[in-house]
Amino acid sequence: MKPIADYGLLGDTRTAALVSSDGSLDWLCVPRFDGDPIFGRLVGGPAAGRFRLGPATAATVVERKYRHHSATLETTWATPEGKLTLTEAMVAEVAGRLLPATILVRRLSADGEAVEAMVEFDPRRGEDHSRPRVRRRGQDLVCEWGALATSLSCDAGPAIELGQPTSFMVTPDRPVTFVLTVAHREPLIHVGAATAWALLAEDEGRWRDWTARVDQELPFREEVIRSLLTLRLLTYSPSGAPVAAPTTSLPEQHGGVRNWDYRFAWPRDASIGIAAFLGVGMVEEARGFLWWLLHASRLQRPRLPVLLTLDGRQAPAERGLQDWPGYAGSVPVRVGNGAAQQHQLDGYGWVLNAAWTLVRAGHPLYSETWRAMRGFADLVARRWNEPDAGIWEVRGDQVHHVHSKLMAWLALDRALRIAETHRLSARRRRRWQAAREAIRVDVRRLGFDTSMGSYTRSYGSQELDAALLILPRIGLEERGSPRVRGTLDAIRSQLSADGPLLYRYPPGRDGLPGTEGAFLPCSFWLVDALALDDRRRAACDLFTELLDRASPLGLYAEELDPKTGEQLGNYPQALTHAALIQAALALRDLPPVS
């Protein structure tokens, strides 16, 4: 398999595909992010299927990029005959027209002489790699698995045989366009090559109009735009749910067991996304996140679920897939997520802070939203002194995580700030104020180690936690105070992985065998913390170093191997891209270095 960072993301805000630099589409779930894969080679091996399109003979990639401010990917190879370019994307806007929800367009064009190309179309479905029932409908190749069907059409290429590599010629005057459509419990609609190509051009225009709203003076604007596009592609548009990543079981350690299913929505990640979109003036997207959260959590309030499906339901039980070899031999390959049943106190702080961010930007909460936020604050006031699983979802005994206590304080502080402009009873206000002060006293007394000069991972521990980098932003301690600076410096020193990289906690201290890579969101949180601590030059230098660690296409996984620089974990990771945007906004909001 290719390195994780070699893959490009194609998406339509309902599902997403990963395609490598040799033109092999190795991951696509349908009809949505958390559906069964029909191309699953990424973690399922050759038997799980792929859709390869590219040169028929040895070739060298000479350029690979997204078209300017769009979701369209271009890969150009040099061959002995000439250059061959693959242009591909998925159509995001299909509403209001008789179109299938999933349209994947892949076009090969030649420059110079005619170039021999190859196509291999081998869809398999689900856990047992089921082969489809195949039939022809005119020039289209139709594959069916019960209520699911796909149609592959080609305007000038070969007659495609399922699973058989087939070669054909691409001439400079006649590009070859493949169109894959998907139907689930609905009619299978044919979309011709010319129509599909025109739809793609319309989509590109919409993406460029959308990104044009980003402030021209924003530092690192191009990198922020790529991250915003990635976040938008990872948002399930029918509900507004932000998926954490489009993949399952890409490993945190090659050959290890730290392989998780991230095709769900975490309220924490959604809340960080609200701040990212609001920070660049995209209010509609920020409100969409909160709208999803409001409706997704309604059945379990005032408890805030750790994670939910894309339509707001409880995530399925976690299990391993049989006979799936995993990426780089990393097993098990998992579906479902066992963290769904955990108690994580910090989530309430993220959510209430997101709501406060909206209010502070001049967007009052609807009455139902404020009612939900009051319920969350009430629960925090009752349960803040209980142990929890913490932000890192450690599979073991619950403890008193310092970060969780800080976020509980933040939840009540932001609820009280919202209450300054929204209705709240005096009795409730006093209860929240009392709990907020009790948390402040408790965490300052039990969560700080005077010998280390730093806040710690949990009460009574001398381990550090990179999640404590949130300290300068929340306001429990004054920015620049000895406690804040001591914590930042201790984390930079003791959790350093290499250069700008940080471990989220001491490696191997989570009850699981093996180790993991450096956690990329933490490094961007460090940029944010340094900027807020008036260490702008250090923050800018760190941010620039982190940008050099991106994939060739500007994408980030969850983790990075400090020794090899290889991306690890599910990819691309929404939390990393949201943290990048947050860090860039922190740099924007500080005066320049004199």
C-alpha positions as CSV (number, residue, x, y, z in Angstrom):
1,M,0.0,0.0,0.0
2,K,1.0,3.6,-0.5
3,P,1.8,5.8,2.5
4,I,-1.3,7.3,4.1
5,A,0.0,10.8,3.1
6,D,0.0,9.7,-0.5
7,Y,-3.8,9.7,-0.7
8,G,-5.9,12.5,-1.9
9,L,-9.5,13.2,-0.6
10,L,-12.5,13.3,-3.0
11,G,-15.8,14.2,-1.4
12,D,-19.3,15.4,-2.0
13,T,-20.4,16.2,1.7
14,R,-22.2,12.8,1.9
15,T,-19.3,10.4,1.5
16,A,-15.7,10.5,0.5
17,A,-13.1,8.6,-1.4
18,L,-9.3,8.2,-1.0
19,V,-7.2,7.9,-4.1
20,S,-3.5,7.3,-4.4
21,S,-0.9,8.9,-6.7
22,D,-1.0,5.9,-9.0
23,G,-4.7,6.5,-9.6
24,S,-6.0,3.7,-7.4
25,L,-9.2,4.6,-5.6
26,D,-8.8,2.4,-2.5
27,W,-11.6,3.6,-0.2
28,L,-15.2,4.6,-0.7
29,C,-18.2,3.9,1.5
30,V,-21.7,4.3,0.2
31,P,-24.2,5.7,0.4
32,R,-22.6,7.8,3.1
33,F,-19.5,8.1,5.2
34,D,-20.5,5.2,7.6
35,G,-21.9,2.9,4.9
36,D,-20.3,-0.3,3.6
37,P,-17.2,0.2,1.5
38,I,-17.4,-0.8,-2.2
39,F,-13.8,0.0,-2.6
40,G,-12.0,-1.1,0.6
41,R,-8.5,-2.1,-0.4
42,L,-7.0,0.5,2.0
43,V,-7.7,-1.8,5.0
44,G,-9.3,-4.8,3.4
45,G,-6.6,-5.9,1.0
46,P,-7.0,-6.7,-2.7
47,A,-10.1,-8.8,-2.0
48,A,-11.9,-5.6,-0.8
49,G,-11.8,-4.0,-4.3
50,R,-10.5,-0.8,-5.9
51,F,-11.0,1.4,-8.9
52,R,-7.7,2.2,-10.6
53,L,-7.3,4.6,-13.5
54,G,-4.0,5.7,-14.9
55,P,-1.0,4.9,-17.1
56,A,-0.8,1.3,-18.4
57,T,3.0,1.3,-18.1
58,A,5.7,2.7,-15.8
59,A,5.2,6.4,-15.2
60,T,6.4,9.2,-12.9
61,V,4.2,11.6,-11.1
62,V,5.3,15.1,-12.2
63,E,2.5,17.1,-10.5
64,R,-0.3,16.5,-8.2
65,K,-2.5,19.2,-6.8
66,Y,-6.0,20.4,-6.1
67,R,-7.3,22.9,-8.6
68,H,-7.3,26.4,-7.1
69,H,-9.6,26.7,-4.1
70,S,-11.6,23.6,-5.2
71,A,-12.1,19.9,-4.4
72,T,-11.0,18.8,-7.8
73,L,-7.8,16.7,-7.8
74,E,-5.3,16.6,-10.7
75,T,-2.5,14.0,-11.1
76,T,-0.1,14.3,-14.0
77,W,2.2,11.5,-15.0
78,A,5.1,11.5,-17.4
79,T,5.2,8.5,-19.7
80,P,7.5,7.6,-22.6
81,E,4.7,8.7,-25.0
82,G,3.8,12.0,-23.3
83,K,1.9,13.3,-20.3
84,L,-1.3,11.8,-18.9
85,T,-3.5,13.8,-16.5
86,L,-6.2,12.4,-14.3
87,T,-8.8,15.0,-13.2
88,E,-11.3,13.7,-10.7
89,A,-13.8,14.9,-8.1
90,M,-17.3,14.1,-6.7
91,V,-20.3,16.4,-7.4
92,A,-21.4,18.0,-4.2
93,E,-24.5,20.0,-5.3
94,V,-27.2,17.7,-6.6
95,A,-30.3,19.2,-5.0
96,G,-33.2,20.3,-7.1
97,R,-32.3,18.1,-10.1
98,L,-32.9,14.6,-11.2
99,L,-29.4,13.4,-10.2
100,P,-28.1,10.6,-8.0
101,A,-26.7,11.6,-4.6
102,T,-23.2,10.2,-5.5
103,I,-21.5,11.1,-8.8
104,L,-17.8,10.4,-9.1
105,V,-16.1,11.9,-12.3
106,R,-12.7,10.7,-13.4
107,R,-11.2,12.1,-16.7
108,L,-8.0,11.1,-18.4
109,S,-6.4,13.6,-20.9
110,A,-3.2,13.3,-22.9
111,D,-0.6,15.9,-23.7
112,G,1.9,15.3,-26.5
113,E,1.4,11.9,-28.1
114,A,-1.3,9.3,-27.5
115,V,-0.8,7.6,-24.2
116,E,-1.7,4.0,-23.2
117,A,-3.9,4.0,-20.1
118,M,-5.5,1.3,-18.0
119,V,-8.7,0.9,-16.0
120,E,-9.4,-1.7,-13.3
121,F,-12.9,-1.6,-11.9
122,D,-13.5,-4.1,-9.1
123,P,-16.2,-3.1,-6.6
124,R,-16.8,-5.4,-3.6
125,R,-19.3,-4.7,-0.9
126,G,-19.1,-4.9,2.9
127,E,-17.5,-7.2,5.3
128,D,-17.4,-10.3,3.1
129,H,-16.2,-8.5,0.0
130,S,-19.4,-9.5,-1.9
131,R,-19.2,-9.5,-5.6
132,P,-22.1,-7.7,-7.3
133,R,-24.6,-9.0,-9.8
134,V,-23.5,-7.5,-13.1
135,R,-25.5,-6.5,-16.1
136,R,-25.2,-4.1,-19.1
137,R,-27.5,-1.2,-19.6
138,G,-26.5,0.2,-23.0
139,Q,-22.8,1.2,-22.6
140,D,-23.1,1.3,-18.8
141,L,-21.8,-1.4,-16.5
142,V,-24.3,-1.9,-13.7
143,C,-23.4,-3.6,-10.4
144,E,-26.1,-4.6,-7.9
145,W,-26.2,-5.8,-4.3
146,G,-29.8,-5.9,-3.4
147,A,-31.0,-2.3,-2.7
148,L,-27.6,-0.8,-3.6
149,A,-26.5,-0.3,-7.2
150,T,-23.7,1.4,-9.1
151,S,-23.4,2.4,-12.7
152,L,-20.1,3.0,-14.5
153,S,-20.1,4.7,-17.9
154,C,-17.3,5.8,-20.2
155,D,-17.6,8.1,-23.2
156,A,-14.7,6.8,-25.3
157,G,-12.9,4.1,-23.5
158,P,-13.0,0.3,-23.5
159,A,-15.7,-2.2,-22.7
160,I,-15.0,-2.7,-19.0
161,E,-15.0,-6.2,-17.5
162,L,-15.4,-6.4,-13.8
163,G,-12.1,-6.9,-12.0
164,Q,-10.1,-7.2,-15.2
165,P,-7.4,-4.6,-16.0
166,T,-8.1,-3.2,-19.4
167,S,-5.9,-1.0,-21.5
168,F,-6.9,1.7,-24.0
169,M,-5.5,4.8,-25.7
170,V,-6.0,8.4,-24.7
171,T,-5.3,10.9,-27.5
172,P,-4.7,14.6,-27.0
173,D,-7.8,15.5,-29.0
174,R,-10.1,13.2,-27.1
175,P,-10.0,12.8,-23.3
176,V,-11.8,9.8,-21.8
177,T,-14.3,10.4,-19.0
178,F,-15.5,7.8,-16.5
179,V,-18.7,8.5,-14.5
180,L,-19.6,6.3,-11.5
181,T,-23.1,6.8,-9.9
182,V,-24.6,5.2,-6.9
183,A,-28.2,4.5,-6.0
184,H,-29.5,3.2,-2.7
185,R,-33.2,2.4,-2.4
186,E,-33.9,4.7,-5.3
187,P,-33.8,4.5,-9.2
188,L,-30.3,4.3,-10.7
189,I,-29.9,7.4,-12.9
190,H,-27.6,7.5,-15.9
191,V,-25.4,10.6,-16.1
192,G,-23.5,11.1,-19.3
193,A,-19.9,12.2,-19.5
194,A,-20.6,15.7,-20.9
195,T,-23.3,16.3,-18.2
196,A,-21.1,15.0,-15.4
197,W,-18.1,17.2,-16.6
198,A,-20.4,20.3,-16.7
199,L,-21.6,19.5,-13.1
200,L,-18.1,19.3,-12.0
201,A,-17.3,22.7,-13.5
202,E,-20.3,24.2,-11.7
203,D,-19.2,22.7,-8.4
204,E,-15.7,24.2,-8.8
205,G,-17.3,27.6,-9.3
206,R,-19.3,27.2,-6.1
207,W,-16.2,26.1,-4.1
208,R,-14.3,29.2,-5.3
209,D,-17.2,31.5,-4.5
210,W,-17.3,29.9,-1.0
211,T,-13.6,30.2,-0.3
212,A,-13.6,33.8,-1.6
213,R,-15.4,34.8,1.6
214,V,-12.2,34.1,3.6
215,D,-10.4,37.3,4.6
216,Q,-7.7,38.1,2.1
217,E,-5.3,39.3,4.9
218,L,-5.6,36.1,7.0
219,P,-2.2,34.7,7.8
220,F,-1.5,31.4,6.0
221,R,-4.7,31.9,4.0
222,E,-4.0,29.1,1.5
223,E,-3.5,26.5,4.2
224,V,-6.6,27.7,6.0
225,I,-8.7,27.5,2.9
226,R,-7.5,23.9,2.3
227,S,-8.4,23.0,5.9
228,L,-11.8,24.7,5.5
229,L,-12.5,22.8,2.3
230,T,-11.5,19.6,4.1
231,L,-13.9,20.3,7.0
232,R,-16.7,21.1,4.6
233,L,-16.1,17.9,2.6
234,L,-16.2,15.9,5.9
235,T,-19.6,17.4,6.9
236,Y,-22.6,15.2,6.2
237,S,-24.8,17.8,4.5
238,P,-28.2,16.1,5.0
239,S,-27.9,16.5,8.8
240,G,-25.0,18.9,9.3
241,A,-23.0,16.2,11.2
242,P,-19.2,16.6,11.0
243,V,-17.5,13.2,10.6
244,A,-14.2,12.9,12.5
245,A,-12.6,11.2,9.5
246,P,-13.8,9.2,6.5
247,T,-11.9,6.1,7.4
248,T,-11.8,3.3,9.9
249,S,-8.7,1.6,11.4
250,L,-5.9,3.4,9.8
251,P,-3.3,2.6,12.5
252,E,-1.7,4.8,15.1
253,Q,1.2,2.3,14.9
254,H,2.0,0.1,12.0
255,G,1.2,-3.5,12.9
256,G,-0.5,-2.4,16.2
257,V,-4.0,-2.6,17.6
258,R,-4.7,1.1,17.9
259,N,-7.1,1.1,15.0
260,W,-10.4,2.9,15.5
261,D,-13.5,3.7,13.5
262,Y,-13.8,7.5,13.1
263,R,-16.8,7.6,10.7
264,F,-18.9,9.2,13.4
265,A,-19.6,12.7,14.8
266,W,-18.0,13.9,18.0
267,P,-19.8,16.9,19.6
268,R,-16.3,18.0,20.8
269,D,-15.0,18.2,17.2
270,A,-18.2,19.8,16.0
271,S,-17.8,22.5,18.7
272,I,-14.2,23.2,17.6
273,G,-15.4,23.4,14.0
274,I,-17.9,26.1,15.1
275,A,-15.1,28.3,16.3
276,A,-13.1,27.7,13.1
277,F,-15.9,28.6,10.7
278,L,-17.0,31.6,12.8
279,G,-13.5,32.8,13.0
280,V,-13.4,33.3,9.2
281,G,-16.9,34.7,9.1
282,M,-18.8,31.6,7.9
283,V,-21.8,31.9,10.2
284,E,-24.1,29.6,8.3
285,E,-21.7,26.6,8.6
286,A,-21.2,27.3,12.3
287,R,-24.9,27.4,13.0
288,G,-25.2,24.2,11.0
289,F,-22.9,22.4,13.4
290,L,-24.9,23.6,16.4
291,W,-28.2,22.8,14.8
292,W,-27.0,19.2,14.3
293,L,-25.8,19.0,17.8
294,L,-29.1,20.3,19.2
295,H,-31.2,17.7,17.4
296,A,-28.7,14.8,17.7
297,S,-28.5,15.1,21.4
298,R,-32.2,15.6,22.2
299,L,-33.0,12.0,23.1
300,Q,-30.2,11.8,25.7
301,R,-30.3,15.2,27.3
302,P,-29.0,16.5,29.6
303,R,-26.3,13.8,29.0
304,L,-24.1,14.8,26.1
305,P,-23.2,11.7,24.1
306,V,-19.5,11.2,23.4
307,L,-20.2,10.4,19.7
308,L,-23.2,9.9,17.5
309,T,-24.0,8.6,14.1
310,L,-24.5,11.0,11.3
311,D,-28.2,11.2,11.9
312,G,-27.9,11.5,15.7
313,R,-28.3,7.9,16.8
314,Q,-26.3,5.8,19.1
315,A,-23.1,4.4,17.5
316,P,-23.1,0.6,16.9
317,A,-21.2,-1.6,19.2
318,E,-17.5,-1.9,18.4
319,R,-16.3,-5.2,16.7
320,G,-13.5,-6.4,14.5
321,L,-13.9,-7.6,11.0
322,Q,-12.9,-11.1,10.2
323,D,-10.1,-11.8,7.7
324,W,-9.5,-8.1,7.0
325,P,-5.6,-7.7,6.9
326,G,-5.6,-4.1,7.9
327,Y,-3.3,-1.3,6.7
328,A,0.3,-2.4,7.0
329,G,-0.9,-5.5,8.8
330,S,-2.6,-3.5,11.6
331,V,-5.4,-5.5,13.0
332,P,-8.2,-5.6,14.1
333,V,-10.0,-3.6,11.5
334,R,-12.9,-2.2,13.5
335,V,-16.4,-0.9,12.9
336,G,-18.4,0.8,15.6
337,N,-16.7,2.6,18.5
338,G,-16.7,1.5,22.1
339,A,-16.0,5.0,23.4
340,A,-19.6,5.9,22.8
341,Q,-20.6,4.7,26.2
342,Q,-18.0,6.6,28.1
343,H,-18.5,9.6,30.4
344,Q,-16.4,12.5,29.2
345,L,-16.8,15.7,31.2
346,D,-14.8,17.9,28.9
347,G,-17.3,17.7,26.0
348,Y,-19.7,20.0,27.9
349,G,-17.1,22.7,28.0
350,W,-16.4,22.5,24.3
351,V,-20.1,22.7,23.5
352,L,-21.0,25.6,25.8
353,N,-17.9,27.5,24.6
354,A,-19.1,27.1,21.0
355,A,-22.5,28.4,22.0
356,W,-20.9,31.4,23.7
357,T,-18.7,32.0,20.6
358,L,-21.9,32.4,18.6
359,V,-23.5,34.7,21.1
360,R,-20.3,36.8,21.4
361,A,-20.3,37.2,17.6
362,G,-23.8,38.7,17.8
363,H,-25.9,35.6,17.1
364,P,-28.3,35.0,20.0
365,L,-29.4,31.4,20.7
366,Y,-32.8,30.2,19.9
367,S,-34.9,29.4,22.9
368,E,-34.7,25.6,22.4
369,T,-30.9,25.9,22.0
370,W,-30.6,27.9,25.2
371,R,-32.8,25.3,27.0
372,A,-30.4,22.5,25.9
373,M,-27.4,24.5,27.0
374,R,-28.9,25.2,30.4
375,G,-29.5,21.4,30.8
376,F,-25.8,20.8,30.0
377,A,-24.7,23.3,32.5
378,D,-27.0,21.8,35.2
379,L,-25.4,18.4,34.6
380,V,-21.9,19.8,34.9
381,A,-22.9,21.6,38.2
382,R,-24.0,18.2,39.5
383,R,-21.3,15.9,38.2
384,W,-18.1,17.9,37.9
385,N,-16.5,16.2,41.0
386,E,-16.9,12.7,39.4
387,P,-14.0,10.9,37.6
388,D,-14.3,10.5,33.8
389,A,-12.7,8.8,30.8
390,G,-11.1,12.1,29.7
391,I,-10.6,13.6,26.2
392,W,-8.3,10.8,25.1
393,E,-10.9,8.1,25.7
394,V,-8.6,5.8,27.6
395,R,-10.0,2.3,27.8
396,G,-9.6,1.8,31.5
397,D,-10.6,3.1,34.9
398,Q,-12.0,6.6,35.1
399,V,-9.9,9.2,37.0
400,H,-10.1,12.9,37.9
401,H,-8.6,14.3,34.7
402,V,-7.4,17.9,35.2
403,H,-8.3,18.8,31.6
404,S,-11.9,17.6,32.2
405,K,-12.2,19.8,35.4
406,L,-10.9,22.8,33.4
407,M,-13.5,22.2,30.8
408,A,-16.2,21.8,33.4
409,W,-15.2,25.2,34.7
410,L,-15.3,26.5,31.2
411,A,-18.8,25.1,30.7
412,L,-20.2,26.9,33.6
413,D,-18.3,30.1,32.9
414,R,-19.6,30.3,29.3
415,A,-23.1,29.4,30.4
416,L,-23.0,32.3,32.8
417,R,-21.7,34.6,30.1
418,I,-24.6,33.6,27.8
419,A,-27.0,34.2,30.7
420,E,-26.0,37.9,30.7
421,T,-28.1,38.3,27.5
422,H,-30.5,35.3,27.8
423,R,-33.1,34.6,30.4
424,L,-32.0,32.7,33.5
425,S,-33.5,32.3,37.0
426,A,-31.5,33.8,39.9
427,R,-31.5,30.5,41.7
428,R,-29.9,28.7,38.7
429,R,-27.4,31.5,38.3
430,R,-26.3,31.1,42.0
431,R,-26.0,27.4,41.6
432,W,-23.8,27.7,38.5
433,Q,-21.6,30.4,40.1
434,A,-21.1,28.3,43.2
435,A,-20.1,25.2,41.2
436,R,-17.8,27.3,39.0
437,E,-16.0,28.6,42.0
438,A,-15.8,25.1,43.6
439,I,-14.2,23.7,40.5
440,R,-11.7,26.6,40.4
441,V,-10.6,26.0,44.0
442,D,-10.5,22.2,43.5
443,V,-8.5,22.1,40.3
444,R,-6.0,24.8,41.5
445,R,-5.4,22.8,44.7
446,L,-5.4,19.2,43.4
447,G,-4.5,19.6,39.8
448,F,-1.3,21.6,40.1
449,D,2.1,20.1,41.1
450,T,4.2,22.8,42.8
451,S,7.4,20.8,42.4
452,M,6.9,20.6,38.7
453,G,5.4,24.1,38.4
454,S,2.7,22.7,36.2
455,Y,-0.8,21.4,36.0
456,T,-0.8,17.6,35.6
457,R,-2.7,14.9,33.7
458,S,-4.9,13.9,36.7
459,Y,-5.2,14.6,40.4
460,G,-2.2,13.2,42.3
461,S,-0.3,12.4,39.1
462,Q,3.0,13.8,37.9
463,E,2.3,13.0,34.3
464,L,1.5,15.8,31.8
465,D,-1.3,16.1,29.3
466,A,-1.0,18.2,26.1
467,A,-4.8,18.9,26.3
468,L,-3.8,21.4,29.1
469,L,-2.6,23.7,26.3
470,I,-6.1,25.0,26.4
471,L,-5.2,26.9,29.6
472,P,-4.4,30.3,28.0
473,R,-7.7,30.3,26.1
474,I,-10.3,29.5,28.8
475,G,-9.6,32.2,31.5
476,L,-9.4,30.2,34.7
477,E,-5.8,31.4,35.1
478,E,-4.5,34.8,33.9
479,R,-2.6,34.6,30.6
480,G,1.1,34.8,31.2
481,S,0.8,33.8,34.9
482,P,3.5,31.5,36.3
483,R,1.1,28.6,36.4
484,V,0.1,29.0,32.7
485,R,3.7,29.5,31.5
486,G,5.0,26.7,33.7
487,T,2.5,24.3,32.2
488,L,3.2,25.3,28.6
489,D,6.9,25.0,29.1
490,A,6.6,21.7,30.9
491,I,4.5,20.3,28.0
492,R,6.9,21.6,25.4
493,S,9.8,20.0,27.2
494,Q,8.5,16.7,28.5
495,L,6.0,15.8,25.8
496,S,8.2,16.8,22.9
497,A,8.3,14.2,20.2
498,D,10.6,15.9,17.7
499,G,10.8,19.5,16.5
500,P,7.3,20.9,16.5
501,L,5.6,17.6,17.4
502,L,4.1,16.6,20.7
503,Y,2.8,13.4,22.3
504,R,-0.6,13.9,23.9
505,Y,0.5,12.2,27.1
506,P,3.6,10.0,28.0
507,P,3.8,7.3,25.3
508,G,2.5,3.9,26.3
509,R,0.6,5.2,29.4
510,D,-2.9,4.3,28.3
511,G,-3.3,0.6,29.0
512,L,-2.9,-0.5,25.4
513,P,0.0,-2.5,24.0
514,G,2.5,-0.7,21.7
515,T,3.0,3.0,21.2
516,E,1.6,5.8,19.0
517,G,2.7,8.8,17.1
518,A,2.8,12.4,17.9
519,F,-0.7,13.9,18.1
520,L,-1.0,16.6,15.5
521,P,-3.9,18.6,17.0
522,C,-1.8,19.1,20.1
523,S,1.0,20.7,18.1
524,F,-1.5,23.2,16.6
525,W,-2.9,23.8,20.1
526,L,0.6,24.7,21.2
527,V,0.8,27.3,18.4
528,D,-2.5,28.7,19.7
529,A,-1.3,28.7,23.3
530,L,2.0,30.4,22.5
531,A,0.2,33.1,20.5
532,L,-2.2,33.8,23.4
533,D,0.8,33.9,25.7
534,D,2.3,36.7,23.6
535,R,5.1,34.5,22.2
536,R,4.2,35.3,18.6
537,R,7.6,34.6,17.0
538,A,7.8,31.2,18.6
539,A,4.2,30.5,17.6
540,C,4.8,31.5,13.9
541,D,8.0,29.5,13.7
542,L,6.2,26.4,15.1
543,F,3.2,26.9,12.8
544,T,5.5,27.1,9.7
545,E,7.3,23.9,10.8
546,L,3.9,22.1,11.1
547,L,2.9,23.2,7.7
548,D,5.9,21.4,6.3
549,R,4.6,18.2,7.9
550,A,1.4,18.2,5.8
551,S,0.8,15.6,3.1
552,P,1.8,16.7,-0.4
553,L,-1.8,17.8,-0.9
554,G,-2.0,19.8,2.4
555,L,-3.9,17.1,4.3
556,Y,-3.3,15.8,7.9
557,A,-4.0,12.6,9.7
558,E,-4.5,12.4,13.4
559,E,-0.8,11.6,14.2
560,L,2.7,11.7,12.8
561,D,5.6,9.3,13.3
562,P,8.3,11.5,14.8
563,K,11.1,9.3,13.4
564,T,9.9,8.9,9.8
565,G,7.5,11.8,9.4
566,E,4.8,9.4,8.2
567,Q,1.2,10.2,8.7
568,L,-0.6,7.8,11.1
569,G,-4.2,7.3,12.1
570,N,-7.5,8.0,10.3
571,Y,-7.1,10.4,7.4
572,P,-7.8,13.2,6.8
573,Q,-8.7,14.1,10.4
574,A,-11.2,16.9,10.9
575,L,-9.8,17.8,14.4
576,T,-6.3,18.4,13.1
577,H,-7.6,20.7,10.4
578,A,-9.9,22.6,12.8
579,A,-6.9,23.1,15.2
580,L,-4.9,24.4,12.3
581,I,-7.5,27.1,11.5
582,Q,-7.8,28.0,15.2
583,A,-4.0,28.4,15.4
584,A,-4.0,30.7,12.3
585,L,-6.8,32.8,13.8
586,A,-4.8,33.2,17.0
587,L,-1.8,34.5,14.9
588,R,-4.1,36.9,13.1
589,D,-5.5,38.4,16.2
590,L,-2.2,39.4,17.7
591,P,-0.1,42.4,16.8
592,P,3.0,41.7,14.6
593,V,6.4,41.3,16.1
594,S,8.2,44.7,16.1
